[in-house]
């Protein structure tokens, strides 16, 4: 359809600025089919997150996007509510919840503000390898601060010539002559929160010729000598979350800040992507929900509850696609909780949910016709934010390769 159902002109909506209206609409859009397998604690986490988003995150979303202002207050509100460490053990300030609970929280935050969800998930992505492979002292030094919001973290993987192919990274780690630590030299790019990170989980190679076998992970303090934080990039979306380069020039790192054994960095990356791809998938679902809710609110304001048939039909299709994504997200997250998810399932989840996030946002903007790109209606922000979810944490092209390999493996096993 061409999308001419919403009249032209600015129509500011109370959806983001009126917490009661926000909660009422999103409560009404919950789907029993997706909720049937949720536990009481998971429902509690979702309700608590939705409430904080309605009161503290969504009302700031348009401004941080417009001003390109880091969504510090929004993350602090989530951390203050005890939501900053859902997957973190209690001893480090977390709540040790399920991956399903984490996915639900990510979905809610993304529905209110994509940029805030990107900050939120990056904190978790940094905390996880510190917990997985760091010493208790290193975890104690950084993880509680990431959870409570007194520290911000970054994950240093991508480089100017090494993105999805992390094995080709050129940032080097050299053992110091005294054997008490390492020096890191190289450049990391497209680093979320890189302009202000207090700790960086940085991946470097001890031997560029060794490929994945040389990659080692380190916890680099954000104020370490020789480390410089670049200026934030201008981006299409996620304006309230900064992305920058990091430059390391013989930056010293204590031996105690090495995460795991030498050469174990690739395995840490592989184990970490499960968390990051749940995050991206949940963003896709949340951004789809946000775009759908804003389009629905705008159409309701223009036409009342009985929408034009063409718009109603299109919205019915979008509702079904969002439900499909929710079911995939919740199902695979539950598999992760049971240690039953393989790379194929993870890739299918990430690809499916982020593709749906993008396509629903595009369709929602088209539904509003010539008003679809008006910032006051909010839909265009979800569209801009959704695109990058198909790119980071392993592009969806990479996910399709993983899914294809998994399909081939299953076929071979079935036909033995």
C-alpha positions in Angstrom: 0.0 0.0 0.0 1.1 3.5 -0.6 0.4 4.8 2.9 -1.9 7.9 2.8 -3.9 7.1 6.0 -2.4 9.8 8.3 -2.9 13.4 7.6 0.1 15.6 7.0 1.4 17.9 9.6 3.0 17.6 13.1 0.9 15.6 15.6 2.8 15.3 18.8 1.7 12.2 20.7 1.4 11.8 24.5 2.6 8.2 24.1 6.2 8.9 25.2 5.6 11.8 27.6 2.6 10.3 29.4 3.6 7.3 31.4 0.0 6.2 32.0 -0.7 6.2 28.3 2.5 4.4 27.5 1.8 1.7 30.0 -1.8 1.3 28.9 -0.9 0.9 25.2 2.0 -1.5 25.7 0.0 -3.6 28.2 -2.8 -3.9 25.7 -0.3 -5.0 23.0 1.0 -8.0 25.0 0.3 -11.3 23.4 -0.8 -14.3 25.5 0.8 -16.7 23.1 4.2 -15.2 23.8 3.6 -14.9 27.5 2.3 -18.4 28.3 5.7 -19.8 29.1 7.0 -16.9 31.3 7.6 -17.5 35.0 6.4 -15.2 37.7 9.9 -13.6 38.2 10.2 -13.0 34.4 6.9 -11.3 34.3 8.0 -9.2 37.3 11.2 -8.1 35.5 9.2 -7.1 32.4 6.7 -5.1 34.5 9.4 -3.4 36.4 11.4 -2.5 33.3 8.3 -1.3 31.4 7.4 1.0 34.3 10.9 2.5 34.4 10.9 2.9 30.6 7.5 4.6 30.7 8.6 7.0 33.5 12.2 7.7 32.8 13.4 6.4 29.4 10.7 7.0 26.8 10.1 10.6 27.9 13.8 11.4 27.1 14.1 9.3 23.9 13.2 12.0 21.3 15.4 14.6 23.0 18.6 12.4 23.2 18.0 11.4 19.6 17.5 15.0 18.5 20.5 16.4 20.5 22.8 13.4 20.0 23.1 13.4 23.8 24.4 10.3 25.6 21.4 8.7 27.4 23.2 8.7 30.8 20.1 9.6 32.9 18.1 6.8 31.2 20.7 4.1 32.0 21.0 5.5 35.5 17.3 5.1 36.0 17.5 1.4 35.0 20.5 0.8 37.2 18.9 2.5 40.2 15.8 0.3 39.7 18.1 -2.8 40.1 17.9 -3.8 36.4 21.5 -3.2 35.4 22.8 -6.7 36.3 20.1 -9.2 35.4 22.6 -11.8 34.2 25.2 -10.9 36.9 25.7 -13.0 40.1 24.4 -11.5 43.3 27.9 -11.2 44.8 28.7 -8.6 42.1 25.5 -6.6 42.5 23.4 -8.5 40.0 20.2 -10.5 40.3 21.2 -13.7 38.5 18.1 -13.9 36.4 17.3 -16.0 33.4 18.2 -15.1 29.8 14.5 -14.9 29.1 14.2 -12.2 31.8 17.1 -10.4 30.2 15.6 -10.6 26.8 12.3 -9.3 28.1 14.0 -6.3 29.7 16.0 -5.6 26.5 12.8 -5.7 24.5 11.1 -3.2 26.8 14.0 -0.8 26.8 14.3 -1.0 23.0 10.5 -0.3 22.7 11.1 3.0 24.6 14.5 4.1 23.3 16.8 2.1 21.1 19.9 4.1 22.1 19.4 3.4 25.8 19.0 -0.3 25.0 22.4 -0.2 23.2 24.1 1.4 26.3 22.3 -1.1 28.5 23.4 -4.2 26.5 27.0 -3.0 26.2 27.3 -2.9 29.9 26.2 -6.6 30.0 28.5 -7.5 27.1 31.5 -6.1 29.0 30.6 -7.6 32.3 30.2 -11.1 30.9 33.8 -11.8 29.8 35.1 -10.2 33.0 33.0 -12.7 34.9 33.7 -15.6 32.5 37.5 -15.3 32.3 38.7 -12.6 34.7 40.2 -13.1 38.1 37.8 -12.4 41.1 39.8 -9.3 41.8 39.3 -7.9 38.2 35.6 -8.8 38.3 35.2 -7.1 41.7 37.0 -4.0 40.4 34.7 -3.4 37.4 31.5 -5.4 37.3 29.7 -3.8 40.3 30.3 -0.4 38.8 29.0 -1.5 35.4 25.8 -2.8 37.1 25.2 0.2 39.3 26.1 2.7 36.5 29.2 4.3 38.1 31.3 2.9 35.3 30.8 2.5 31.6 32.3 -0.2 29.6 33.3 -1.0 26.0 34.0 -4.1 24.0 37.1 -3.8 21.8 36.8 -6.3 19.0 36.3 -4.5 15.6 39.2 -2.9 13.8 39.4 -0.8 10.6 40.4 -4.0 8.7 38.8 -6.7 11.0 35.1 -6.7 11.6 33.2 -10.0 11.2 36.6 -11.7 10.5 38.0 -11.2 14.0 40.8 -13.6 13.2 42.4 -10.9 11.0 42.8 -8.4 13.8 46.1 -6.5 14.0 46.0 -5.0 17.5 49.0 -6.6 19.1 49.8 -7.7 22.7 53.5 -7.9 23.6 54.8 -9.4 26.8 56.9 -6.9 28.7 60.5 -7.8 29.4 59.9 -8.1 33.1 57.1 -10.6 32.5 54.7 -8.6 34.7 52.3 -7.6 32.0 51.7 -6.7 28.4 51.7 -3.6 26.1 48.8 -3.3 23.6 49.1 -1.3 20.3 46.5 -0.9 17.7 43.2 0.8 16.8 39.7 -0.4 17.6 36.7 1.1 15.7 32.9 1.2 15.9 33.3 0.9 19.7 30.0 1.5 21.5 30.6 4.0 24.4 34.2 4.1 23.3 34.5 7.9 23.9 33.8 7.5 27.7 34.6 3.9 28.6 36.0 3.3 32.1 37.0 -0.3 31.2 37.5 -1.9 27.8 37.5 -5.7 27.3 40.0 -5.5 24.5 41.0 -8.4 22.2 44.5 -8.4 20.8 46.8 -10.9 19.1 50.1 -12.3 20.5 51.0 -13.5 17.0 49.4 -12.0 13.9 50.3 -15.1 11.9 48.5 -17.4 14.3 45.0 -16.3 13.4 42.4 -17.2 16.0 45.0 -19.1 18.1 46.8 -15.9 18.9 43.9 -13.8 20.1 43.9 -13.0 23.8 41.5 -10.8 25.9 42.5 -8.1 28.4 40.7 -5.8 30.8 42.1 -2.4 29.9 41.4 0.5 32.3 39.9 3.5 30.5 42.6 5.8 32.0 45.6 3.7 31.1 48.6 5.4 29.6 48.8 5.3 25.8 45.0 4.9 25.5 43.1 7.6 23.7 39.4 7.8 23.1 38.2 9.2 19.8 35.3 11.5 19.1 31.9 10.0 18.5 30.9 9.2 15.0 27.9 10.8 13.3 25.5 7.9 12.7 22.1 7.3 11.0 20.5 6.1 14.3 21.1 5.3 17.9 22.0 8.9 18.5 21.8 8.7 22.3 24.6 6.0 22.3 28.1 7.0 21.3 30.3 5.1 18.9 34.0 5.9 18.6 37.5 4.7 17.9 40.0 3.6 20.5 43.8 4.0 19.9 46.3 2.1 21.9 50.0 3.1 21.8 52.0 0.6 23.9 49.3 0.8 26.5 50.4 -1.2 29.6 48.1 -3.9 30.9 49.0 -5.9 34.1 49.3 -9.6 33.7 46.5 -9.9 36.3 44.2 -8.1 33.8 44.6 -10.8 31.1 41.3 -12.6 30.8 41.9 -16.4 30.6 44.9 -18.0 29.1 47.0 -16.7 26.3 45.4 -17.6 23.0 41.9 -18.1 24.6 40.5 -14.9 23.4 38.6 -16.4 20.4 36.8 -18.9 22.7 35.7 -15.9 24.9 34.4 -14.1 21.8 32.4 -17.2 20.7 30.9 -17.7 24.2 30.1 -14.0 24.5 28.2 -13.7 21.2 25.4 -15.8 22.7 24.7 -12.9 25.0 25.2 -10.2 22.4 22.9 -11.9 19.8 20.1 -12.3 22.4 20.6 -8.5 23.0 20.4 -7.6 19.3 17.4 -9.9 18.7 15.6 -8.4 21.6 16.3 -5.0 20.2 14.8 -6.0 16.9 11.6 -7.1 18.7 11.4 -4.0 20.9 12.1 -1.6 18.0 9.3 -3.3 16.0 7.0 -2.9 18.9 7.9 0.7 19.4 7.4 1.6 15.7 4.1 -0.4 15.6 2.8 1.3 18.8 3.7 4.8 17.6 2.0 4.2 14.2 -1.0 2.8 15.9 -1.3 5.8 18.2 -0.9 8.2 15.3 -3.6 6.4 13.2 -5.9 6.3 16.2 -5.5 10.0 16.8 -6.3 10.7 13.1 -9.2 8.2 12.6 -10.4 7.0 16.0 -10.5 3.3 17.0 -12.1 2.1 13.8 -9.2 2.4 11.4 -9.5 2.4 7.6 -9.6 -1.1 6.3 -6.2 -0.9 4.4 -4.4 0.4 7.5 -6.1 -2.2 9.7 -5.1 -5.0 7.4 -1.5 -3.8 7.3 -1.4 -3.5 11.1 -2.7 -7.0 11.5 0.2 -8.3 9.4 2.7 -6.3 11.5 1.2 -7.6 14.7 1.7 -11.2 13.5 5.3 -10.6 12.5 6.0 -9.0 15.9 4.5 -12.0 17.6 6.6 -14.4 15.5 9.7 -12.5 16.5 8.8 -12.6 20.2 8.2 -16.4 20.1 11.6 -17.0 18.4 13.3 -14.7 20.9 11.7 -16.2 24.0 12.1 -19.7 22.8 15.8 -19.5 22.0 16.5 -17.5 25.2 14.9 -20.4 27.1 17.1 -22.8 25.2 20.1 -20.8 26.3 18.9 -21.1 29.9 18.8 -24.8 29.5 22.2 -25.0 27.7 20.4 -26.4 24.6 21.0 -23.6 22.0 23.4 -24.2 19.2 25.0 -21.7 16.8 22.2 -22.3 14.3 19.4 -21.4 16.7 21.3 -18.3 17.9 21.9 -17.2 14.4 18.3 -17.8 13.3 17.1 -15.8 16.3 19.4 -12.8 15.6 18.7 -12.8 11.9 14.9 -13.2 12.2 14.3 -10.8 15.0 16.4 -8.0 13.6 15.1 -8.4 10.1 11.6 -8.2 11.5 12.5 -5.1 13.5 13.7 -3.3 10.4 10.8 -4.4 8.1 8.1 -3.5 10.7 9.7 -0.1 11.2 9.7 0.5 7.4 6.1 -0.6 7.1 5.0 1.5 10.1 6.6 4.6 8.5 4.9 3.8 5.1 1.5 3.4 6.9 1.7 7.0 7.9 2.2 8.2 4.4 3.7 11.7 4.0 3.7 12.0 7.8 5.8 8.9 8.3 9.1 10.8 8.4 8.0 13.4 10.9 10.1 13.3 14.0 7.2 14.3 16.2 5.5 11.0 15.4 8.6 9.0 16.4 8.3 6.2 13.9 11.2 7.4 11.8 13.5 7.2 14.9 12.7 3.5 15.2 13.4 3.0 11.5 16.8 4.6 11.8 17.7 2.8 15.0 16.6 -0.6 13.6 19.0 -0.7 10.7 22.2 -1.2 12.7 20.8 -4.2 14.6 21.1 -6.1 11.3 24.8 -5.2 11.1 26.4 -5.5 14.5 27.0 -8.6 16.6 27.6 -10.5 13.4 25.9 -9.2 10.3 22.7 -11.0 9.2 24.6 -12.2 6.2 27.0 -14.0 8.6 23.9 -15.3 10.5 22.5 -16.8 7.3 25.8 -18.6 6.7 25.7 -20.0 10.2 22.1 -21.1 9.8 22.9 -22.7 6.4 25.8 -24.6 7.9 23.5 -25.8 10.7 20.9 -27.0 8.2 23.6 -28.9 6.3 24.8 -30.5 9.4 21.3 -31.6 10.4 20.6 -33.0 6.9 23.8 -35.0 7.0 23.0 -36.4 10.4 19.4 -37.3 9.3 20.6 -39.1 6.2 23.3 -41.2 7.7 
